[in-house]
Amino acid sequence: MEEETSPKLGSEGCTVEECQAMIQTSLRTPMVKFLKEHMEKAGCKLVDNFIKAVPCNRQMSGGYVRGEGIVVCSNHVNIQDEVSQVVTHELIHAYDDCRAANLDWANCAHHACSEIRAGHLSGDCHFKRELLRGFMKIRGHEQDCVRRRSMKSVTANPYCSEIAAKEAMEAVWDVCYNDTKPFDRAP
């Protein structure tokens, strides 16, 4: 249900094979290994093809779909850092789905909560990334980024209008932004 919008519109991307190789590399990063380990501790084993490279028609870097796994859009990513970032972000959604038996991706508040957590915990909104996207703000950049990117993803949910997405995000912000599981604190 989640989608991560690619910052590079019109980008050529890489081949499915190149992307799949970068996914394999990302599976060896400490953050991804940590998330996989905690998913397994929560009772969710990742099958071999849980994370796969595919060409995508929509302008997005990747997404998570319950029961199907994670896709990384090969035609919208170019480098290892982008692939690792997408894998990390989407694994946080998969972790949320694993630990919350009643998570309903059609519920705007549930979707917003997972987006807030993924944006905050994955490093999507690190100052360096925001600077590269053209957003230059010294104070409060991380929370502004999490809000902006969460809104973008939740409003892409066909069950969530812009007003419903904004209301849901505001309603769950404090609880979800401060929920750092499985981490002790935000990385």
N, C-alpha and C positions, 0 to 999 in steps of 0.2 A: 504494500500500500504506500510505503514511503518512497519518495523520490528525492534525489539530491540534484539540484540544478547545476549544470556546468557553467563555470564563469567564462568559458571561451566560446562564444557564439561563432559559428562558422568554422570551427576548428576541424581539421581533417581527422585527427585522432590516430590510432594505430590499428594494426590488424588484430583479429581475434587471437591469433597465436601469440603475438607480442604481448597482448594484454593478459592472456592466460599465464604467460611466463612471469609477468610482473605480479599477478595475483599470488603465484607460488612463492615469490620473493617476499611479498607482504605477509604471508603466513608465518614467516620466520622472524618477524619484528616482535620486540618485547610486548608492545601494546596488544597486538593481535593475538599473540600466544596467551597473554593474560586473559583476554576476553573469552577466547575459546575454552580455556581451562575452567573459567567460572561458569560458562554455559554448561559444560559437562558436569560440574559439581551441582548445578541446578537441575540436572536430569535431561539435558538436551544435547544429545550427541550430534555432531556435525558430520554428515555423510560426505563422501569424496567430492561429489559435484554440487555441494551446498553453495559454493561461490563460483560463479562462472562468467566468462567474458562473452558478450553478445553485441551485435550491432543494434542500436536503438533508433527508432523513428523519431521519438520525442527528444527534445533538447534537454537531456539530463545526463548526469555522470553515472548514476546507478540507482538501485532501489532494492528494497526488501519486500518480499511477498510471503505471507504465512503459508507454510506447506510447500513452497517452491524454493525458497532460499534467497540468495543475494545475486543480483546481476551487476556487473560492471560494464558500462557502455563503452566498448572498445573504440568506437568512432568519435567519442567525446573526451577521451583522456589521451595524454601524450607521454607522460613521464611517470616514473616509479612513485614519486611523492604523491601524485594525484590518485593513483590506484590504491596506494596504502591508506590514504585519507578516506576514500570512498569505502574501502573494506572496513576500516575502523568505525566509521559513522554507521554503516549498515549493521555491523555486528552489535552495536549498542541497541538498535531496534530489535534485532533478533533476540538479544538478551532480555529486553523488556517483554517481548512476546513470550519468551520461555518462562520467566518468573511470575508473570501475571496471567493466571488462568482465564480471567474474564476480560482481558484486553480486547477491545472492539475497535478495529481500525476505522469503522464508519462513525464512531463517536468522536466528535471534534475535540473534546477535552482529552480523551485517551491519546489520540493522534498528536495533539499539541504537546502533551506531556512527554511523549517519546521524542518528539522533535527537539524540544527544549533540552532534554537530557543529552541527546546525540550531539547537538550543536555545542553544548557546554563541555561535554566530557571528551569529545573526539579530537579537539584541537582545531576544528573548522574555523573558529573565530580568533585564533591566535593573531596577535598584532601584525606579524609578518604577512600572513595570508590576507588580512584586511587591507594592508598597504598595497599588496600586489593587485587587489581588486579595485583599488582607487578610493578606498575609504580611509581617510586620514583623520583620526581623532585620538587625542592623547588619553583623555579620561572617559571611562565608561564605554569604550569601544566594544568590549567583549559582550556585555549585555545587550547593547544595541544590535550587534551582529546576530546574536542568538535570536533576538526578537524578529529581526528582519528575515532571516533565513527560515525560521520556524513558520512565520506567516506565509512565506512563499510556498513552502511544502504543504501546509495544511489547507491553504486555499486551492491547491491543485487537487485536493481530495474532492471527488464529486458530491460527497455528502455534506461538505462544509462551504457555505457562502463566506464571503469576506467578513461580514459582520459576525457570523457564528464563529469563525476562526479566531477573530480578534477577542471576542468575549470569552471563548474557551481558553485562549492563551493567557489572558489576564486572570481568569479564575484559578488556573492551576500553576501560575508562574512560580510563586514562592516555594511551594512544596516540591515541584519538579526540578527547579533550578538547584535547589539544595539537596536533592536526592542524588548522591554520587555513587550508589551501588553499581558495580561491585568494587569500586575504588574506595579507599578510606577517605579520600578528599579528591577534588577535581585535579586531574593531571596537569 
